[in-house]
Amino acid sequence: MDSKKPLHQLLETINTPKFESLKKHFMQLVKPNLIRKGRVLVDIGQVNSTIYLIETGVIRSYYLKGSEDITSRLVAEGEIACVAESFFTQQESEEVMETLEDTMVYSITYEAYRQLCQENILIAQLIIQLLEQRLVNFSERVRLFKYLSVEQRVEYYISQPGSLFRRVPDHYIATYLGTTPATFSRCLKTVNMDKIQH
């Protein structure tokens, strides 16, 4: 599967000759928007009615477990942000989605998304590819949790090119990796930072 990030793949595709007639219409439906740090895009009980393609910035999704919030997703440049269960079913969200930095996005409403899928087979195929990519990423995360120890998960995460280590607060990454901030901090002391390249 293509390793390009979803936004880059999408923009590259619509700039090809076969998309020439669709590009103008597509750009009318996709709205550029600067969203300030700390903005809640979807709250618990709301329907996620917009999907975001991130040009710059970071978006986090989390759910509540008692009084604690648990990070379910951290996404940045080139990625898609939405609460998938809410967006695709148009049901109330069980998660919160918020910006962690000033974030530049291209936003697409659910109605525009459905319209694009129905009107053009190439867009529909591209969206399927992007969803397949997300499923592969999810499967990789399941493998990460199933087979690796906490220490291995921490080292694996911070060594990845897309890691947001040192860009977002450590406690968000800790809950994302299924551990506590204290354990995450302890694990960092055992990681050979000389081998971590960003």
Number of C-alpha atoms within 10 A of each C-alpha: 8 9 7 13 14 23 20 15 16 17 11 11 16 20 12 10 10 11 15 11 10 17 17 11 11 17 13 10 18 18 14 17 14 13 17 15 15 14 15 16 21 22 19 15 13 16 19 27 20 20 22 22 25 25 20 16 20 23 28 23 25 23 18 13 8 7 6 10 15 22 22 19 19 22 21 22 20 19 22 22 23 23 25 12 15 20 18 16 13 14 14 18 21 17 23 23 26 21 21 21 19 16 21 19 25 19 20 21 17 17 12 16 20 13 13 20 17 11 11 12 11 16 20 17 12 17 17 13 16 21 14 13 18 15 12 13 12 12 11 12 14 11 11 17 14 9 10 12 11 19 16 14 21 23 20 15 17 20 18 13 10 13 17 19 16 9 10 15 12 17 17 22 26 21 19 18 21 16 18 17 16 11 13 22 14 12 16 14 9 10 17 9 12 6 9 13 9 11
